[in-house]
Amino acid sequence: MIGRSFYLLSLLQAAVSVEWSADNPGDVTAHNGLCARIPCHYTYPSTLNNEPRTGIWFKCETNNDTTVAFHSKKPRKESRKFCHRTRLSGDLGDNDCSLVIDNVTQQDAGPYFFTVKFGGGRRFNYHRLTQLHVTDFTDKPTIFSAELVAGHPVNVTCSFNTTCDGTTPTLTWVTPADEPPSASHRVTWGNPTGEPPSASHRVTQWGDTWTYTSVLSLTPALKHHGQNLTCRVTYPTVSSSQILTLNVQCVPQNLSITSPDNVNSSWVSVKEGNSAAILCSVQSLPTSNLTWRHLGVTLNTTRSSNELWMAFPHLTRQDAGVYQCVAENEHGTAERDVTLTVECE
């Protein structure tokens, strides 16, 4: 008889555990200053489907009126420290009991459990505790850089993912133009007319994740190469940032020809029988392939270098003429001529 009673009691307990259950995690970690979300889905006997219900979350291991974190019918019963900071992310009528706590602090860490009360006095404590852990805010936004070419408009994207839907973060950009310029270093972003960069913002949701995105439209210049572009995400009490060091590429420019001998912008004069050396240099990123040509014939060439010398160990009158230096990289070309004059002895 005792064995049969124990068996029946076990069956009853199993039936109750199936009818009354909650799917909530044992641990949840939240960042200080953001929100915490405890996902929760509960079940109950189908005979109570049409009964009104009240959802209550407690921060403790037992139900106590002084530890009420959320009350769906009487918010005044919530503990003062949770006032206006807690809510459900779902609908109790859809069996969703997920709790959200905004502006989380270290004092919010601890165990939480959910209780449901139906009309007629039926009440059940779902005693699988969820331990809330609160850590420092360390998440950073992500910058997705496009290829930066001097003088070409480009969009740079920054995004930040979060499961907090209560407190909206702000994404802002800090460009070199935002830094106090010195008298000798003044940077202007934007298009050639000098207009500042502009940013557009959007928010998308995928499941429980919200993605905040900011797209910065700007026109870089070569002088911005090596400078920092910062994207900052800001909440009411915390913030973080990501830094991108700019790699600005450009077509070959500022091509110049120089020589230790007599030289001006377009010609070099050297006495017959002497030696001469002429340097072609250019400013470009990535570096250029340089070539010296004379009468359509390639004399000297180098790859991935912004400098190329052309040497004449013993000049004769046949060496006189027009020489051309050509610089080329993946973004374009530049060229310049110089006339070599050989003076008689």
C-alpha positions as CSV (number, residue, x, y, z in Angstrom):
1,M,0.0,0.0,0.0
2,I,2.8,2.4,0.9
3,G,4.6,1.6,-2.4
4,R,1.4,2.3,-4.4
5,S,0.9,5.6,-2.7
6,F,4.5,6.6,-3.4
7,Y,4.1,5.7,-7.0
8,L,0.8,7.7,-7.3
9,L,2.5,10.7,-5.6
10,S,5.4,10.5,-8.1
11,L,3.0,10.5,-11.0
12,L,1.2,13.5,-9.6
13,Q,4.4,15.5,-9.1
14,A,5.5,14.6,-12.7
15,A,2.1,15.8,-14.0
16,V,2.4,19.1,-12.1
17,S,6.0,19.7,-13.3
18,V,4.8,19.3,-16.9
19,E,1.8,21.6,-16.5
20,W,3.7,24.2,-14.5
21,S,7.1,24.9,-16.0
22,A,9.2,27.8,-17.1
23,D,12.0,28.0,-19.7
24,N,14.5,30.5,-18.3
25,P,18.3,30.3,-18.2
26,G,20.3,29.6,-15.1
27,D,22.7,32.6,-15.8
28,V,22.4,35.9,-17.6
29,T,25.2,38.4,-18.0
30,A,24.5,42.1,-18.6
31,H,26.8,45.1,-19.0
32,N,26.8,47.9,-16.5
33,G,24.8,50.9,-17.8
34,L,22.9,48.9,-20.4
35,C,19.9,46.6,-20.0
36,A,19.5,43.0,-18.8
37,R,17.1,40.6,-20.5
38,I,16.0,37.4,-18.8
39,P,14.3,35.3,-21.5
40,C,11.4,33.3,-20.0
41,H,8.5,31.2,-21.4
42,Y,6.1,29.6,-18.9
43,T,3.4,26.9,-19.1
44,Y,0.3,26.2,-16.9
45,P,-2.7,23.9,-16.8
46,S,-4.9,24.4,-19.9
47,T,-8.0,24.8,-17.6
48,L,-6.7,28.3,-16.8
49,N,-6.4,29.5,-20.3
50,N,-9.2,32.0,-20.0
51,E,-8.3,33.2,-16.5
52,P,-6.9,36.7,-15.9
53,R,-3.3,36.6,-14.8
54,T,-0.6,38.6,-13.1
55,G,3.1,38.2,-13.6
56,I,5.6,39.0,-10.8
57,W,9.4,38.9,-10.8
58,F,11.3,38.7,-7.5
59,K,14.9,39.4,-6.9
60,C,15.6,36.9,-4.2
61,E,15.2,33.1,-3.6
62,T,11.8,33.5,-1.9
63,N,8.8,35.7,-2.7
64,N,8.9,38.7,-0.5
65,D,7.0,42.0,-1.0
66,T,10.2,44.0,-0.4
67,T,12.0,42.3,-3.3
68,V,9.5,42.7,-6.1
69,A,11.4,43.6,-9.2
70,F,8.3,43.7,-11.5
71,H,4.5,43.6,-11.0
72,S,2.3,43.5,-14.1
73,K,-0.8,44.8,-12.4
74,K,0.4,46.9,-9.5
75,P,3.7,48.7,-10.3
76,R,3.5,50.5,-6.9
77,K,4.4,47.2,-5.3
78,E,7.8,47.2,-7.0
79,S,10.8,47.9,-4.9
80,R,11.9,51.5,-5.2
81,K,15.2,50.7,-6.8
82,F,13.4,49.0,-9.7
83,C,10.8,51.7,-10.2
84,H,10.4,52.6,-13.9
85,R,13.2,50.3,-14.8
86,T,11.6,47.0,-15.4
87,R,9.1,45.6,-17.9
88,L,8.2,42.5,-19.9
89,S,9.5,42.3,-23.4
90,G,6.7,39.9,-24.4
91,D,3.0,39.3,-23.6
92,L,1.9,37.2,-20.6
93,G,-1.1,36.1,-22.7
94,D,1.4,34.5,-25.1
95,N,3.1,32.7,-22.2
96,D,6.1,35.1,-22.6
97,C,7.4,36.2,-19.2
98,S,10.8,37.7,-20.4
99,L,12.0,40.4,-18.0
100,V,13.9,43.5,-19.1
101,I,15.8,45.7,-16.6
102,D,17.0,49.1,-17.9
103,N,20.1,51.0,-16.8
104,V,21.6,48.0,-15.0
105,T,24.0,48.5,-12.0
106,Q,26.0,46.2,-9.9
107,Q,23.2,46.3,-7.3
108,D,20.9,44.5,-9.7
109,A,23.1,41.4,-9.7
110,G,21.6,38.4,-7.9
111,P,19.0,35.6,-8.3
112,Y,15.6,36.2,-9.9
113,F,12.5,34.0,-10.3
114,F,9.0,34.4,-11.8
115,T,5.6,33.9,-10.3
116,V,2.2,33.9,-12.0
117,K,-1.2,34.5,-10.2
118,F,-4.5,33.5,-11.9
119,G,-8.0,34.6,-11.0
120,G,-9.5,32.4,-8.4
121,G,-6.4,32.4,-6.3
122,R,-4.2,29.9,-8.2
123,R,-0.6,30.9,-7.9
124,F,2.7,29.2,-8.9
125,N,6.3,30.1,-8.2
126,Y,8.6,29.0,-11.0
127,H,11.6,28.2,-8.9
128,R,14.3,27.8,-11.5
129,L,16.4,30.8,-10.5
130,T,18.2,33.0,-13.0
131,Q,21.4,34.4,-11.6
132,L,22.1,37.9,-13.1
133,H,25.7,38.9,-13.4
134,V,26.7,42.5,-14.1
135,T,30.1,43.2,-15.7
136,D,31.8,46.4,-17.0
137,F,30.7,47.7,-20.4
138,T,33.4,46.5,-22.9
139,D,31.5,46.1,-26.2
140,K,32.8,48.2,-29.0
141,P,31.2,49.3,-32.3
142,T,32.6,47.9,-35.5
143,I,33.9,50.1,-38.4
144,F,33.6,48.6,-41.9
145,S,36.0,50.6,-44.0
146,A,35.8,51.0,-47.8
147,E,38.7,51.7,-50.1
148,L,39.7,55.3,-49.5
149,V,41.0,57.2,-52.6
150,A,41.8,60.9,-52.4
151,G,39.2,63.1,-54.0
152,H,36.6,60.3,-54.4
153,P,33.5,60.3,-52.2
154,V,33.1,57.2,-50.0
155,N,30.8,55.8,-47.3
156,V,32.3,54.4,-44.1
157,T,29.9,52.3,-42.0
158,C,29.9,51.8,-38.2
159,S,27.5,49.4,-36.5
160,F,26.7,48.2,-32.9
161,N,24.7,45.1,-31.9
162,T,22.8,44.9,-28.7
163,T,19.9,42.9,-27.2
164,C,18.7,45.9,-25.3
165,D,15.7,47.5,-26.8
166,G,14.8,49.9,-23.9
167,T,17.8,52.3,-23.9
168,T,18.8,53.5,-27.3
169,P,22.5,54.1,-27.9
170,T,23.8,57.0,-29.9
171,L,26.4,56.5,-32.6
172,T,28.7,59.5,-33.3
173,W,31.8,60.1,-35.4
174,V,35.0,61.9,-34.5
175,T,36.9,63.0,-37.6
176,P,40.3,64.8,-37.7
177,A,38.3,67.9,-38.5
178,D,36.7,67.6,-35.1
179,E,40.0,67.9,-33.3
180,P,41.3,71.4,-32.4
181,P,43.6,72.2,-35.4
182,S,46.9,73.9,-35.0
183,A,48.0,76.9,-37.0
184,S,50.1,74.6,-39.3
185,H,47.8,71.7,-39.4
186,R,44.2,72.4,-40.5
187,V,42.2,69.5,-41.9
188,T,39.1,69.9,-44.0
189,W,36.8,67.0,-44.8
190,G,34.1,66.8,-47.3
191,N,34.0,67.5,-51.1
192,P,36.2,70.0,-52.9
193,T,33.7,72.8,-52.0
194,G,34.6,72.2,-48.3
195,E,31.3,70.8,-47.1
196,P,31.7,68.7,-43.9
197,P,31.0,65.0,-43.9
198,S,27.5,63.8,-43.2
199,A,26.1,60.7,-41.5
200,S,22.9,58.8,-41.9
201,H,21.5,56.4,-39.2
202,R,19.2,53.3,-39.2
203,V,18.1,50.6,-36.8
204,T,17.3,47.0,-37.8
205,Q,16.1,44.0,-35.7
206,W,16.9,40.3,-36.2
207,G,15.4,38.1,-33.5
208,D,16.3,39.6,-30.2
209,T,19.3,41.6,-31.6
210,W,19.0,45.2,-32.6
211,T,21.7,46.6,-34.9
212,Y,22.4,50.4,-34.9
213,T,24.2,51.6,-38.0
214,S,25.7,54.9,-38.9
215,V,27.0,55.6,-42.4
216,L,29.5,58.5,-42.8
217,S,29.8,60.1,-46.2
218,L,33.1,61.9,-46.8
219,T,35.7,62.8,-49.4
220,P,39.2,62.0,-48.1
221,A,42.4,63.8,-49.1
222,L,45.9,62.6,-49.1
223,K,46.7,64.7,-46.0
224,H,44.2,62.5,-44.1
225,H,46.4,59.4,-44.6
226,G,47.5,58.0,-41.2
227,Q,45.0,60.0,-39.2
228,N,42.3,58.5,-37.0
229,L,38.6,58.2,-37.6
230,T,36.6,57.3,-34.5
231,C,33.1,55.8,-34.1
232,R,31.7,56.2,-30.6
233,V,28.6,54.4,-29.1
234,T,27.1,56.3,-26.1
235,Y,24.6,55.3,-23.5
236,P,23.3,57.5,-20.6
237,T,26.1,56.3,-18.3
238,V,28.7,54.4,-20.4
239,S,30.4,54.7,-23.8
240,S,33.0,53.0,-25.9
241,S,34.7,53.7,-29.2
242,Q,36.5,52.1,-32.1
243,I,39.3,53.8,-34.0
244,L,40.2,53.3,-37.7
245,T,43.6,54.6,-38.9
246,L,43.0,55.9,-42.4
247,N,44.8,54.4,-45.4
248,V,44.1,57.0,-48.1
249,Q,45.3,56.0,-51.6
250,C,45.8,58.4,-54.5
251,V,46.7,58.7,-58.1
252,P,50.3,59.7,-58.8
253,Q,50.7,63.4,-58.1
254,N,53.3,66.1,-57.5
255,L,55.7,64.4,-60.0
256,S,59.0,66.3,-60.0
257,I,62.3,66.0,-61.8
258,T,65.5,67.2,-60.1
259,S,69.2,67.0,-60.8
260,P,72.4,68.1,-59.0
261,D,73.3,69.8,-62.2
262,N,71.8,72.9,-63.7
263,V,68.0,72.3,-63.7
264,N,64.8,74.2,-63.8
265,S,61.2,73.0,-64.3
266,S,61.7,71.7,-67.8
267,W,65.4,71.3,-68.8
268,V,68.9,70.2,-67.6
269,S,72.1,71.6,-69.0
270,V,75.4,69.6,-68.7
271,K,78.8,70.0,-70.4
272,E,79.8,67.4,-72.9
273,G,82.0,64.6,-71.5
274,N,80.7,65.1,-67.9
275,S,78.4,62.7,-66.1
276,A,74.8,63.5,-65.1
277,A,72.1,62.1,-63.0
278,I,68.4,63.0,-63.1
279,L,65.9,62.0,-60.4
280,C,62.2,61.5,-61.0
281,S,60.0,61.4,-57.9
282,V,56.3,61.2,-57.3
283,Q,53.8,61.2,-54.4
284,S,51.3,58.3,-54.6
285,L,49.6,55.5,-52.6
286,P,50.1,52.8,-53.4
287,T,53.6,53.4,-54.7
288,S,54.0,53.9,-58.4
289,N,55.8,52.0,-61.1
290,L,58.3,54.6,-62.6
291,T,59.7,54.6,-66.2
292,W,62.2,56.8,-68.0
293,R,61.6,57.0,-71.8
294,H,63.5,58.7,-74.7
295,L,62.2,58.7,-78.3
296,G,59.7,56.1,-77.4
297,V,62.3,53.7,-76.0
298,T,62.2,52.6,-72.3
299,L,65.6,53.4,-70.7
300,N,65.0,52.5,-67.1
301,T,62.1,51.3,-65.0
302,T,61.3,50.3,-61.4
303,R,58.3,48.7,-59.7
304,S,56.7,49.8,-56.5
305,S,58.9,52.8,-55.9
306,N,58.2,56.5,-55.9
307,E,61.8,57.4,-57.0
308,L,63.8,56.5,-60.1
309,W,67.3,57.8,-61.2
310,M,68.5,58.1,-64.7
311,A,72.4,58.2,-65.0
312,F,74.7,59.3,-67.8
313,P,78.3,58.4,-67.0
314,H,79.8,60.2,-70.1
315,L,77.6,62.7,-72.0
316,T,77.8,63.2,-75.7
317,R,75.7,65.3,-78.1
318,Q,73.7,62.2,-79.0
319,D,72.4,62.1,-75.5
320,A,70.7,65.5,-75.8
321,G,66.9,65.5,-76.3
322,V,63.6,65.2,-74.5
323,Y,63.2,62.6,-71.8
324,Q,59.9,61.5,-70.2
325,C,59.2,60.2,-66.8
326,V,55.9,58.2,-66.4
327,A,54.4,57.2,-63.0
328,E,51.6,54.7,-62.8
329,N,49.6,52.9,-60.1
330,E,46.2,51.2,-60.0
331,H,44.4,54.6,-59.7
332,G,46.0,56.5,-62.6
333,T,49.1,57.9,-64.3
334,A,51.2,61.0,-64.3
335,E,54.0,62.1,-66.6
336,R,56.5,64.9,-67.1
337,D,59.1,65.8,-69.7
338,V,62.6,67.2,-69.2
339,T,65.0,68.5,-72.0
340,L,68.6,67.5,-71.6
341,T,71.0,70.0,-73.2
342,V,74.6,69.0,-73.8
343,E,77.0,72.0,-74.0
344,C,80.1,71.9,-76.2
345,E,83.5,71.9,-74.6
